[in-house]
């Protein structure tokens, strides 16, 4: 169960996985304990402090009562926790308790994140963030604890931030030419807070821009009267200047000069026309909604979180209509590029995968299905690529000492389709030959398949000249099917099942056969996500990234071009080719800035911290990691955020031969099993460390595979556990030419070869 908490009003909790079902929190003391822990923001609050905050004159059994309150809260917040299992949410640490809620689990925290993000955005981006932020308020913050000293400072801070957000929202509306919408909110705002000069100015300007010049002047005079008569203050220079400008009808006050006003008007007119023209129950609304969600997901953290939540609702709504093709289009249209291999929301991803599999089965059983059987047939496995990877840029080269062994050429064929010859370049071939063969394949893929408008995102399944109606239907059916398979591949990343790899191969084969570049880009994203079945596969991913860049640049697929650069940044880092990685980081940032993709810098700033670590500048790297971690707050990527900073700092220490950090407040997130033995060793608790090492699971098949195996190996070396050393050595051997963990683009433990030597390899 995922729990959400509300303090912007009465203190409440709800089950986010059960449509917001309220969780009973019992009496006021229970809610007070919860509220006090939320105020502490994940820090430990000693029991003695809780006693002082809950009672003016604590009774004799106050400490026991607090423990009873905590036990009751735990039962309410984690009802499925087995007896005697450690709490995950409301934890005991040292002398007290802490609430380890996720960054997006508390409405007040999300409100702050949205307001902070809005301050960095232009008006058209800031307005929806502010509207969403203000919509979280249900009343005064910590409403039932208004008289408590421990809540007073937090309540005042949040109230002031809310006033600022209301005024910033009005400014954004004015900048977007929506002055009429700003008037009623500002009037209500000033009725409660009449001393806010900025709000008076915004209201007067809004009235002026709606053609109410007299009302605008009356507002400014009312503001002057209040300030002079009740506070003895003259209006500030901005209010005085605005009054003069209104009297002179200054040209700069006209809404046409406002930034973004024209674009906002076009949006408003188009949206209004859509609402008038398309019936509320029309199926096309679902498909339009998914297109909006796709774009929203790339606007930043708040947009990404909202898009993920609404995506599941859109798929459920499509399934209710009983039309498999519609459901397939709704699922497959959300082809949002994914670079991180740990899921942000495993339950949501599982829901999407299950819906995609149901839809694949329904399509296979329905009319017009191809004769190749159900989508679960396993095609032959890809071969392993060789170590040397071509780089588009002539200056790229392999770092000395990082050559990987040769393997056979990849085979992209499946038993139910003919091979097309359009392959990712064989990394073992010399660069000119590989590039030439690969380029000719791209030419074939690109012929006549660019989508209208240059964004490469037209309707899936381009018709092929000479085909009749039946052929076009089969092409459309295959394209829809490929998008579902690519979705399965992307959303099942990091697992040990072979289904994701199978789906990726099938999607890629279909996309190449159909000569559909947008579909191929999505399929290659799935191929990338499923390229972690063993260590040492950075060259294979580098080839995938190179193809994505060339394909996307040719067909205007900006989001996938960014993805290709980030994939190559990771792969070249793994191969210690930081000159190339630098170029891909810069290219990704240029595209991100030009096309308003704020999340790109999350990855490039972490990369620069990794680069410092890999080049021996550990102290600078630690400071850079801490700075980069601040970008994760509100980024909407909990699968990336949780535990990443402690893991990066642990890798820095291990790389320098130093013990693990032992701060009890560190949140290791999903990496706790691999960190625990080293942390226990640092605390000189060898027996517990040995027991913990015996329970360490095999690392997930993701970007941190090599790093987690190295951590396991270091603990095994320290404890003399030869069996685990042998397992780590076997797992890491294929990556002997790489830097451990650097393939993540985030952190590293140095050359894998050094760890292999210490492991006896």
Buried (B, 14 or more C-beta within 10 A) or exposed (E): BEBBBBBBBBBBBBBBEEEEEEBEBEEEBBBBBBBBBBBBEBEBBEBBBBBBBBEEEBEEEBBEBBBEBBEBBBEBBBEEBEEEEEBEBBBBBEEBBBBBBBBBBBBBBBBBBBBBBBEEBBBBBBBBBBBBBBEBBBEBBBBBBEEBEBBEEBBEEBBEBBBBBBBBBBBBBBBBBBBBBBBEBBBEBBEEEBEBBBBBBBBBBBBBBBEBBEBBBEBBEBBBEBBEEEEEEEBBEEBEEBBEBBEEEEEEBEBEEBEBBEBBBEEBEEEEEEEEEEEEEEBEBBBBBBEEBBEBBBBBBBBBBBBBEBBBEBBEBBBEEEBBBBBBBBBBBBBBBBBBBBBBBEEBBBBBBEBBBBBBBBBBEEEEBBEBEEBEEEBEEBBBBBBBBBBBBEEBBBBEEBBBEBBEBBBBBBEBBEEBEBBBBBBBBEBEEBBEBBEEBBEEBBEEBBBEEEBBBBBBBBBBEEEEEEEBBBBBBBBBBBBBBBBBBBBBBBBEEEBBBBBBBBBBBBBBBBBBBBBBBBBBBBBBBBBBBBBBBBBBBBBBBBBBBBBBBBBBBBBBBBBBBBBBBBBBBBBBBBEBBBBBBEBBBEBBEEEBBBBBBBBBBBBBBBBBBBEEBBEEBBEBBEEBBEBBBBBBBBBBBBBBBBBBBBBBBBBEEEBBBEEEEBBBBBBBBBBBBBBBBBEEBBEBBBEBBEEBEEBBBBBBBBBBBBBBBBBBBBBEBEEBBBBBBEBBBBBBBBBBBBBBBBBBBBBBBBBBEBBEB
